[in-house]
Amino acid sequence: MSLTKGDRQMNIEVPAVFPVSYQSLEQEAKKMMSKGAYGYVRSAASNEETLRKNTAAFEKWSILPRMLRNVAEIDMSVTLGEHTYPYPIFIAPVGMQKLTHEEGELATARAAKTIGVPFIQSTVSSYSIEEVKAATVDSPKWFQLYWSKNEEVSFSMVERAERAGYEAIVVTVDTIMTGWRETDIATQFSPLKEGYGKANYESDPVFMHALGEKADHESIIQSVLDNIHYPAMNWSHIEALANKTSLPIYIKGILHPEDVQCAIEAGASGLIVSNHGGRQLDGTVAAIDALPAVVKAANHKVPVLFDSGIRRGTDVVKALALGAAAVCIGRPFVYGLGIDGQAGVEKVLENLIEETRITMSLAGIARVRDLTQLKLIRE
C-alpha cells in the first residue's frame, strides 16, 4: 500500500489482523499518517478535557439487562422522516479526508454504501458533492453545511445537494470560530490552508463568481477562510435556509435544552447533540450527559441524533437507550480509512454494527425502537 506522508511516498503494509479496539485503531493509524495529519485528527481543543469526558462519561452509565426476552431476531432499523435505514449508525461529517487517504470521502462514501450506513458529507470535503454522488449514485447521503459569511454560497451548496439527491441538510452551529487547538498550533498545521477542504467551494458557481478574476489557488483558500467562520450567525439564518430548501434541516451542536425550542421555531426538522468531539469549546458537558435533557426538551417533536464519543457498540446502545434516534461516528472510521481506505472503513462499521447487535441481544432488547425501555443506571 502506497501512501503520501508529507512530500514522501511510503510503502506501508496493511496489518494482517485488522485492529478491533479503538485504542488499537488509533495506534495503527498513527503509523500510517503524517505527524500533522494524525495530530489534527486525534487532538481536541485546549486541555482536551471535553475529549476525555466524552468517552469517560459512557462508563458512568450502566446497563441493567433483562433475561429470556427472545432476541433470536434483532431489528436494528431506524426511520427518520420519510427514510428507513438498516442501522442506527451514520458516518459523521468529517472534512478533508484526503488528509488521511488519497481517495478520502470517495472511499468512505463507498464503504458506507456497501454496509448500508448513511454518509454525511462535510462542506470542507476533499471531493465535491457531485464527485461523491457520482461515486455512490443512489446510496443515502446527507450534506453538512458550514454557514458562509456570503449566505448565497450556503444556499447554493444546499441547492446542489438537493439536486444530487441528498436526503437532509445538517447545519453545524458550534463552529462560529475555530477552537483553541494546541496540537495544531504546535505543529503549525492547517489542512484547510493547505487546500484539503476546498472542493465544494471551487466547484460552486456562486463562490467562484464572487471571486471574480482572482480565481487562483491562493485566492480560493483565502476566501474559504474568510467565509467559513461567521460569529454573527444566529437563528434567523436557519429560518432563511428553511425557506430556501425542501430538505429536512438537522441542527448539529446542540447541548443546552433551551436551544431545542429555538431550533424548532427556526424550522429545524431534527437535532444532533454534539460538542464537536471536543474540538471546539473545551470544558463543556460530555455529550452523552447532555443527551437526556435535550431529548426531554424535544418531547418527540423532532428526532434527536447523537454525536461525540461513540467508540464501540455498547456506546451506541447506551445513547439509543437515552433517547437518541441514531448515532454518528467520527474518529473510528477516519482511523479505518487511514489504515486501509474503503476496506478499513467497512471493517470499522462491520465491527461496530456487530458489537451493537450483540449488546442489544445480551441486554434483552430485540428492536432498536424498543431500546428506550432499557434501564440505565447513572453511577
TAKASUL-V469087 format. One line per field, one symbol per residue. burial: # if it has 16 or more other C-alpha atoms within 10 Angstrom, else .. A space follows every 10 residues. Layout:
burial->???
This chain:
burial->..###..... .......##. .#..##.### .###.##### ######.### #.###.##.. #.#....... #...##.#.# ....#.#### ########## ########## ###.###### ########## .##..#..## #########. ..######## ##.####### ######..## ####....#. ##..###### ##.#.###.. ....#....# #.##..#### .......##. ##....#### #####.#.## ..##.##### ########## ##.####### #####.##.. .######### ########## ########## ########## #########. .##.###### #########. ##.###...
